[in-house]
Amino acid sequence: MGPAERFALILGVTFAIPMSAAHAYLDAASASLALQALVGIGAAYIVTGKSYIRRIKALFKGNKKSDVETPGKDD
């Protein structure tokens, strides 16, 4: 399943689930947890993006796949 099909599936499921207004209390701890989750997701996207950019640069420079550093791999 490619990224486009996966996105379409997630979008379809999101709209298929009925949404209603939630009358809930949102305190500071809940907001802090949500903010930390968003920051963590953003950091993961940045690290993943940097990894893909390195691989693309190595492809154009003509480096072999084994020459590209893998994050978290110690030599």
MORA-V731147 format. One record per residue. N is the residue number from 1. RES is the residue in three letters. OMEGA is omega in whole degrees, 0 to 359 (NA if undefined). D_LAST is the distance of its C-alpha to the last C-alpha in whole Angstrom. Layout:
# MORA-V731147
n->[N & N]
res->[RES & RES]
omega->[OMEGA & OMEGA]
d_last->[D_LAST & D_LAST]
This chain:
# MORA-V731147
n->[1 & 2 & 3 & 4 & 5 & 6 & 7 & 8 & 9 & 10 & 11 & 12 & 13 & 14 & 15 & 16 & 17 & 18 & 19 & 20 & 21 & 22 & 23 & 24 & 25 & 26 & 27 & 28 & 29 & 30 & 31 & 32 & 33 & 34 & 35 & 36 & 37 & 38 & 39 & 40 & 41 & 42 & 43 & 44 & 45 & 46 & 47 & 48 & 49 & 50 & 51 & 52 & 53 & 54 & 55 & 56 & 57 & 58 & 59 & 60 & 61 & 62 & 63 & 64 & 65 & 66 & 67 & 68 & 69 & 70 & 71 & 72 & 73 & 74 & 75]
res->[MET & GLY & PRO & ALA & GLU & ARG & PHE & ALA & LEU & ILE & LEU & GLY & VAL & THR & PHE & ALA & ILE & PRO & MET & SER & ALA & ALA & HIS & ALA & TYR & LEU & ASP & ALA & ALA & SER & ALA & SER & LEU & ALA & LEU & GLN & ALA & LEU & VAL & GLY & ILE & GLY & ALA & ALA & TYR & ILE & VAL & THR & GLY & LYS & SER & TYR & ILE & ARG & ARG & ILE & LYS & ALA & LEU & PHE & LYS & GLY & ASN & LYS & LYS & SER & ASP & VAL & GLU & THR & PRO & GLY & LYS & ASP & ASP]
omega->[181 & 181 & 181 & 179 & 179 & 179 & 179 & 178 & 179 & 179 & 179 & 179 & 180 & 181 & 180 & 181 & 180 & 180 & 175 & 181 & 177 & 178 & 185 & 179 & 179 & 181 & 184 & 181 & 178 & 178 & 178 & 178 & 179 & 179 & 178 & 178 & 179 & 179 & 178 & 177 & 178 & 179 & 178 & 177 & 180 & 181 & 179 & 179 & 178 & 179 & 179 & 179 & 177 & 181 & 179 & 178 & 180 & 178 & 180 & 177 & 179 & 177 & 175 & 180 & 181 & 180 & 182 & 180 & 176 & 180 & 178 & 180 & 180 & 179 & NA]
d_last->[34 & 33 & 33 & 36 & 38 & 35 & 37 & 40 & 40 & 39 & 42 & 44 & 43 & 44 & 47 & 48 & 48 & 51 & 50 & 53 & 53 & 51 & 53 & 51 & 50 & 47 & 46 & 44 & 41 & 41 & 41 & 38 & 36 & 37 & 36 & 32 & 32 & 32 & 30 & 27 & 28 & 28 & 25 & 23 & 25 & 24 & 20 & 20 & 22 & 20 & 17 & 20 & 21 & 18 & 18 & 22 & 21 & 19 & 21 & 24 & 22 & 22 & 18 & 17 & 15 & 12 & 12 & 12 & 10 & 10 & 11 & 10 & 7 & 4 & 0]
